[in-house]
């Protein structure tokens, strides 16, 4: 009887020791976090690939940056903290609205965890060692699926996509027009086509890593366009991006009739439609979006803004263009030379 109890105790001790050794081995097998890691997460706009870049400084402290390789390739956002303790990985961004928590899985050689963005529900994401595979053009079936998804809310709408790739040129089309066939020969009425091509070229440069969306925007004649933002606008924008769980990309995005995000950028037509009801209430129903730009400039001038500063705000090449834009006339009541402090000795 005593021998059975001793034998049973030895077996229990051996089992506990085996579990402890196995857990210790799994913890010790976690690799050094320094280097490049990538993972795929789901978002309202589809799947996105995140890339984690980790370094160790001379003081042995870890620092890291995270990159949204799908929406903003090349744009590295710094992390405020990153910690690895006994096979457990945590990090969060500087603004504190994005955080990750996961554990090392020695069987699959990945960090398995969840990514929390703002007030949203945590989503699963596993980080694998190394950089993600290079982006490739989607197949025709995937393009056709996206076209059908965009066409679904609007009867009679058609979309034609032209793809230029290493394998040549191909056309993918779809739509439900009344008796209309959408293909490579379909004629569409377009507007502001130069802006469309500019956006396409910029997107291509971002995908190639030639520019970042955080770079200064250089316009015509190599001029940098910068618009100052009032504090109340910054506060309102931060409140919106936090509530909408937006961490990168466009701040305002189109939403379809099903209250789902259906694109990345608001069109000029949408902005105009937003303005119209307010313009009617204000008694100026025929106002256009560009009239707001001109009105802003004239209000700045009436409020005492310097002509040169308004020129920079509008992005004009010369101050003469700004003067013509404002219809500036000589002010004999508030003459500028009255501000010169001269003292005459008699």
GITATA-V864516 format. One record per backbone hydrogen bond with DSSP energy under -0.5 kcal/mol. CO is the residue of the C=O (numbers start at 1). NH is the residue of the N-H. E is the energy in kcal/mol with one decimal. If there is no record, write none. Layout:
# GITATA-V864516
co=CO nh=NH e=E
co=CO nh=NH e=E
This chain:
# GITATA-V864516
co=1 nh=5 e=-1.9
co=2 nh=6 e=-2.4
co=3 nh=7 e=-2.7
co=4 nh=8 e=-2.5
co=5 nh=9 e=-2.5
co=6 nh=10 e=-2.4
co=7 nh=11 e=-2.1
co=8 nh=12 e=-2.1
co=9 nh=13 e=-2.4
co=10 nh=14 e=-2.5
co=11 nh=15 e=-2.3
co=12 nh=16 e=-2.4
co=13 nh=17 e=-2.3
co=14 nh=18 e=-2.1
co=15 nh=19 e=-2.2
co=16 nh=20 e=-2.3
co=17 nh=21 e=-2.5
co=18 nh=22 e=-2.4
co=19 nh=23 e=-2.5
co=20 nh=24 e=-2.4
co=21 nh=25 e=-2.5
co=22 nh=26 e=-2.2
co=23 nh=27 e=-2.2
co=24 nh=28 e=-2.5
co=25 nh=29 e=-1.5
co=27 nh=30 e=-1.2
co=35 nh=54 e=-2.8
co=36 nh=130 e=-3.6
co=37 nh=52 e=-3.3
co=38 nh=128 e=-3.2
co=39 nh=50 e=-2.7
co=41 nh=48 e=-3.0
co=43 nh=46 e=-2.0
co=46 nh=43 e=-2.0
co=48 nh=41 e=-2.8
co=48 nh=50 e=-0.6
co=49 nh=69 e=-1.9
co=49 nh=70 e=-0.8
co=50 nh=39 e=-2.3
co=51 nh=53 e=-0.5
co=51 nh=67 e=-2.4
co=52 nh=37 e=-2.5
co=52 nh=54 e=-0.6
co=53 nh=65 e=-2.2
co=54 nh=35 e=-1.8
co=55 nh=63 e=-2.5
co=57 nh=60 e=-2.1
co=61 nh=57 e=-2.7
co=63 nh=55 e=-3.2
co=64 nh=79 e=-2.5
co=65 nh=53 e=-3.1
co=66 nh=77 e=-3.0
co=67 nh=51 e=-2.7
co=67 nh=69 e=-1.2
co=68 nh=72 e=-2.4
co=72 nh=75 e=-1.9
co=74 nh=76 e=-0.9
co=75 nh=68 e=-0.6
co=75 nh=77 e=-0.6
co=76 nh=78 e=-0.5
co=77 nh=66 e=-2.8
co=78 nh=94 e=-1.1
co=81 nh=92 e=-1.7
co=83 nh=90 e=-2.4
co=85 nh=88 e=-1.1
co=87 nh=104 e=-2.5
co=88 nh=85 e=-2.5
co=89 nh=102 e=-2.6
co=90 nh=83 e=-2.9
co=91 nh=100 e=-2.9
co=92 nh=80 e=-1.4
co=92 nh=81 e=-1.3
co=93 nh=96 e=-0.6
co=97 nh=118 e=-4.4
co=98 nh=93 e=-2.2
co=99 nh=116 e=-3.1
co=100 nh=91 e=-1.7
co=101 nh=114 e=-2.1
co=102 nh=89 e=-3.0
co=103 nh=112 e=-2.8
co=104 nh=106 e=-0.7
co=105 nh=109 e=-1.7
co=105 nh=110 e=-1.2
co=109 nh=129 e=-0.5
co=110 nh=105 e=-2.8
co=110 nh=112 e=-0.7
co=111 nh=113 e=-0.5
co=111 nh=127 e=-2.1
co=112 nh=103 e=-2.7
co=113 nh=125 e=-2.3
co=114 nh=101 e=-1.8
co=115 nh=117 e=-0.5
co=115 nh=123 e=-2.6
co=116 nh=99 e=-2.3
co=116 nh=118 e=-0.6
co=117 nh=120 e=-1.9
co=123 nh=115 e=-3.3
co=125 nh=113 e=-1.2
co=126 nh=128 e=-0.5
co=127 nh=111 e=-2.3
co=128 nh=38 e=-2.4
co=139 nh=143 e=-2.0
co=140 nh=144 e=-2.8
co=141 nh=145 e=-1.7
co=142 nh=146 e=-2.1
co=143 nh=147 e=-2.3
co=144 nh=148 e=-2.3
co=145 nh=149 e=-2.0
co=146 nh=150 e=-2.2
co=147 nh=151 e=-2.3
co=148 nh=152 e=-1.6
co=149 nh=153 e=-0.5
co=151 nh=154 e=-1.4
co=153 nh=155 e=-0.5
co=154 nh=157 e=-1.4
co=157 nh=176 e=-1.4
co=159 nh=174 e=-1.9
co=161 nh=172 e=-2.5
co=163 nh=165 e=-0.6
co=163 nh=170 e=-2.0
co=165 nh=168 e=-2.1
co=168 nh=165 e=-2.5
co=170 nh=163 e=-2.8
co=172 nh=161 e=-3.2
co=174 nh=159 e=-2.7
co=177 nh=179 e=-1.2
co=180 nh=182 e=-0.5
co=181 nh=183 e=-0.6
co=183 nh=186 e=-1.7
co=188 nh=190 e=-0.6
co=192 nh=195 e=-0.8
co=192 nh=196 e=-1.3
co=193 nh=197 e=-2.3
co=194 nh=198 e=-2.1
co=195 nh=199 e=-2.3
co=196 nh=200 e=-2.1
co=197 nh=201 e=-2.6
co=198 nh=202 e=-2.5
co=199 nh=203 e=-2.5
co=200 nh=204 e=-2.1
co=201 nh=205 e=-2.2
co=202 nh=206 e=-2.3
co=203 nh=207 e=-2.3
co=204 nh=208 e=-1.7
co=205 nh=210 e=-2.3
co=205 nh=211 e=-0.9
co=206 nh=209 e=-1.2
co=212 nh=215 e=-1.9
co=216 nh=218 e=-0.7
co=217 nh=219 e=-0.6
co=217 nh=225 e=-2.2
co=219 nh=222 e=-1.3
co=220 nh=223 e=-1.3
co=223 nh=219 e=-3.9
co=224 nh=226 e=-0.6
co=226 nh=228 e=-0.5
co=230 nh=234 e=-2.0
co=231 nh=235 e=-2.5
co=232 nh=236 e=-2.1
co=233 nh=237 e=-2.6
co=234 nh=238 e=-2.6
co=235 nh=239 e=-2.1
co=236 nh=240 e=-2.0
co=237 nh=241 e=-2.7
co=238 nh=242 e=-2.0
co=239 nh=243 e=-2.1
co=240 nh=244 e=-2.6
co=241 nh=246 e=-2.6
co=242 nh=119 e=-0.7
co=242 nh=245 e=-0.7
co=245 nh=247 e=-0.6
co=252 nh=266 e=-0.6
co=254 nh=262 e=-2.2
co=254 nh=263 e=-0.5
co=256 nh=259 e=-2.0
co=260 nh=256 e=-2.7
co=267 nh=271 e=-1.8
co=268 nh=272 e=-2.3
co=269 nh=273 e=-2.3
co=270 nh=274 e=-1.9
co=271 nh=275 e=-1.6
co=272 nh=276 e=-2.0
co=273 nh=277 e=-0.7
co=274 nh=278 e=-0.5
co=275 nh=279 e=-2.4
co=276 nh=280 e=-2.3
co=277 nh=281 e=-1.8
co=278 nh=282 e=-1.9
co=279 nh=284 e=-3.0
co=280 nh=283 e=-1.0
co=284 nh=287 e=-1.6
co=288 nh=291 e=-1.3
co=288 nh=292 e=-0.8
co=289 nh=292 e=-0.9
co=289 nh=293 e=-0.9
co=290 nh=294 e=-1.9
co=291 nh=295 e=-2.7
co=292 nh=296 e=-2.6
co=293 nh=297 e=-2.0
co=294 nh=298 e=-2.2
co=295 nh=299 e=-2.6
co=296 nh=300 e=-2.2
co=297 nh=301 e=-2.0
co=298 nh=302 e=-2.7
co=299 nh=303 e=-1.8
co=300 nh=305 e=-2.9
co=301 nh=304 e=-1.5
co=306 nh=310 e=-2.2
co=307 nh=311 e=-2.0
co=308 nh=312 e=-1.8
co=309 nh=313 e=-2.1
co=310 nh=314 e=-2.3
co=311 nh=315 e=-1.5
co=311 nh=316 e=-1.8
co=318 nh=322 e=-1.2
co=319 nh=323 e=-2.3
co=320 nh=324 e=-2.3
co=321 nh=325 e=-2.2
co=322 nh=326 e=-2.1
co=323 nh=327 e=-1.2
co=323 nh=328 e=-2.2
co=330 nh=332 e=-0.8
co=335 nh=338 e=-1.5
co=336 nh=339 e=-1.4
co=337 nh=340 e=-1.1
co=340 nh=342 e=-1.3
co=343 nh=345 e=-0.6
